[in-house]
Amino acid sequence: MSTPHNEANLGDIAKIVIMPGDPLRAKYIAENFLEDYKLVNSVRGMFSYTGKYKGKELTIMAHGMGMPSVGIYTYELYKFYGVDSIIRIGSCGGYMPDNKLFDIILSQASYTEGNYALTLNNDDCHLAYSDSTLNEVISDTAKKLNIDIIKGNTVCTDCFDIYMTDVNKFLERIPKDINPICAEMEAFALFYNAKLLNKKAACLMSIVDSKYIDKIATPEERETGLNNMIKLALESAINI
């Protein structure tokens, strides 16, 4: 079995998938953290590896950038490959004054101005929630590993927020009760697909830029400097 976007056969992909956006980050995780891994998909360069982490079978698969891309890959994983749980691990832009580079965010809900749900499912929905059970596992694992995480609502944008002509006008349009702590571009579609297909999803992010921080993480830092978040996702997967 395969799809137009994934050449993996049924059974090649584990029930639990950890998804970075960057294919090179997926390759990095497989090479540095997994045992007995194999490449199961390379269509469009969207690398997917299945192997074992401390004896637990996991798949690491990239999802690309933006809701359309993550929407396709996660929908297919849930619908056609029997995946139960997805943990997205990505980068984000911080919206809190005390943000530091590589602070780790755990999204509780994702708000979007976009129409992903309307287009996919005729549902005028703009707020989607992560799975509370997965979030509890991740929170408990973070405590055991002594890794600090920040929990809260996040926003999912249709463009890279740094390129917005006026990010403050965007933030003014966000409902006041959302109070977003960071922005990224994929979590809403992931959470919505999980809700639609009765699956589980969570999203961990590391801050790589902020309106309050002059420094921006380099591509090399984004690829390899996120090990605490990667380790947290892998260790959490053991307990799912």
Sequence and secondary structure as in RCSB ss.txt:
>XXXX:A:sequence
MSTPHNEANLGDIAKIVIMPGDPLRAKYIAENFLEDYKLVNSVRGMFSYTGKYKGKELTIMAHGMGMPSVGIYTY
ELYKFYGVDSIIRIGSCGGYMPDNKLFDIILSQASYTEGNYALTLNNDDCHLAYSDSTLNEVISDTAKKLNIDII
KGNTVCTDCFDIYMTDVNKFLERIPKDINPICAEMEAFALFYNAKLLNKKAACLMSIVDSKYIDKIATPEERETG
LNNMIKLALESAINI
>XXXX:A:secstr
  BTTB   TTSS SEEEEES HHHHHHHHHHH EEEEEEE GGG  EEEEEETTEEEEEE   SSHHHHHHHHH
HHHHHS   EEEEEEEEEE STT  TT EEEEEEEEESS HHHHHHS    EEE  HHHHHHHHHHHHHHT  EE
EEEEEE SS GGG S HHHHHHHS TTT  SEEESSHHHHHHHHHHTT EEEEEEEEEEETTBS    HHHHHHS
 HHHHHHHHHHHHT 
